[in-house]
Amino acid sequence: MTKASKAMRFFFFNAATLILIGIWLTGFDKVHWFLYVVPAFFLFAAAAGICPGLIMAQKIFGKD
């Protein structure tokens, strides 16, 4: 299984944080529930180092 590098994990954490700040500024009751899915996946990838999007991309395009 492909592990995300430290730089990718840092990117996932920062992106999730910015999305959640945007949700907070908009109002938790005003955004659709689906908007919470992306930061959840990003935080999982940052914590575990396992990125489903990276795994799928490598299966589709092959490893470089």
N, C-alpha and C positions, 0 to 999 in steps of 0.2 A: 504494500500500500504506500502511496506517495505521501511524504510528510512535507508540510509547508515550511519554508525557510523562516528564520527569525524576522527578516524584513517583511515577508508576506504576512506573518502573524501580527506584526505591528501595524501594518496597513489595515488588516481586517478589524483590529481593535479600534483604530482611529475612525474608520469608516462607520462602524457600528455606533460609536459614541456620537459622531456628528449627526447621523440619522435620528438617533434617540433624542438629541438636543432639538432637532427640527420638529420631531413629534411633540416634545414637551412645549416648545414655543407655540406650536399651532393649537395645542390642546388635546389631551388624551381622549376626550370624548368626541372630538371632531374628525379624527382620522379613522380610516377603515382598518379592521383588524388585520388584514393581509399585509399592511405596511410593517407590522411587527415581525414578520417572518424573516426578512432579509437581515436585520440586525441580530436576530437569534442565531441564524446560520453563521454569520460573521463572528459572533462571540464564541460559538462552538468551535469554529475553525481556529480562532486565536488561542483558545484554551487547550484544545486537544492537538492542534497541529495537523488535523486531518481535514482537507478541503474537498468536499464532494465535487465542486465545480472544476477544480484542478484535475481530479481523477477522471472525470468525464471528458475533459478536453484532451487529456493524454490518450484516452481510449479512442477518441474520434480521429485525432490528428497524428497520433504516434509520438514516441519520445524523441526529443532532439538530442 
